[in-house]
Amino acid sequence: MATEILMPALSPTMEEGTLAKWLVKEGDEVASGDLLAEIETDKATMEFEAVDEGIIGKILVAEGTEGVKVNTAIAILVEEGEDVGDVAESAPSTPAAAEADAAPEAKEASTPAAEKPAAPAPQTADGTRIFASPLARRIAADKGLDLTQIKGSGPKGRIIKADVEGATAAPKAAPAAASAPAAAAPAPSVSADAVAAMYEGREFEEVKLDGMRKTIAARLSEAKQTIPHFYLRRDIKLDALLAFRSQLNKQLEARGVKLSVNDFIIKAVAIALQQVPEANAVWAGDRVLQMEASDVAVAVAIEGGLFTPVLQDAEQKSLSSLSTQMKDLAARARDRKLAPHEYQGGSFAISNLGMFGIDNFDAIVNPPHAGILAVGSGVKKPVVGDDGELTVATVMSVTMSVDHRVIDGAVGANLLKAIVENLENPMTMLA
């Protein structure tokens, strides 16, 4: 029996992607685990594997197609002996048509229920997408069913027609935020055509937004509008750290390890999150999740955007281990070869622009993180020493942006104080 191959959700936040390249062609035999295609998400290009065996009867979405919605049929898999020609004639020819139900439900296409548009993809109270076939969503809408209360029997828990046909209507769960005041409507934005009209007669080139740029724009706009930021600033004297780093690098040279100042910053933040555990938390909508381990995200600039790969259990790792892992993550980030679990999660982030000569800046908190440390360059400055005498020291300016919903002022101040002390006394981080 013919089976639809659906556009996969390769990350929890993926809603659509680009079918970059087919690795099979019509008529090819495939087995479970065989690579079918390369899919571009908003963050990376990932390979998509077959979960069933059969023959590629028809490819529904051509390679290079952008904006393919998750759960859209992209190909049809047939069993040995089935007439591939019949499948090709009856199969949908566009991504929009490909959203029809799988073959067991196709017989219902002429029923009144099938003539109605499918209800939008439902979500649980915490925003998690519920996967259900279009026909199942239509039937559920007609019967007044709450799909969050139905267990799917389809592939990977997908709700199909059989799951909703025998179900009876029950009151839908009230939205978690029903009692909260309605958010103010966003101010209307100027259209692209209106902006272009302002520059009529001037030469310019339109740069198309890729998935990553669109995601960055949406997430950071939302973050700046919805997260109550506050900012804490400190200067850090680096001379002891620079001397200690030089000594360690000489000893590690034979192992091919060279520590950077950023490696020390990662370690200092990880330890500080253990020293001030109430700051090691994330915002989860209607609650705060208090984290046990220090999972630290580090911003990595790539062409057209950035990644924030996460160093898990950073407080437990040595400086050399953190350095090696960070170099590997950064290299694969620039090649867009990170897996979703390598750049999702974490409770706190670091953004270092010191290597670009930036003295200080304010970073935007990346939800659900509770904070981000913006790191400037180390600059020699006159300072007053502990003995009251004027001297010269290498000083690095940092600004910590904090989500006030998670971290209060005093807690944030204690966290930044711990980070500063760890960096100004680097040997203590090895204790």
Helices and strands as residue ranges (DSSP letters): E 3-6, E 16-22, E 29-30, E 35-40, E 45-49, E 54-59, E 65-69, E 73-78, H 84-90, G 97-99, H 103-106, G 107-110, H 112-115, H 134-143, G 147-149, G 155-157, H 161-165, H 192-198, H 211-226, E 229-237, H 239-252, G 253-255, H 261-275, G 277-279, E 281-283, E 288-290, E 296-298, E 300-302, E 305-307, E 310-311, G 314-316, H 319-334, H 340-343, E 348-352, G 354-356, E 371-384, E 390-403, H 409-424, G 426-430
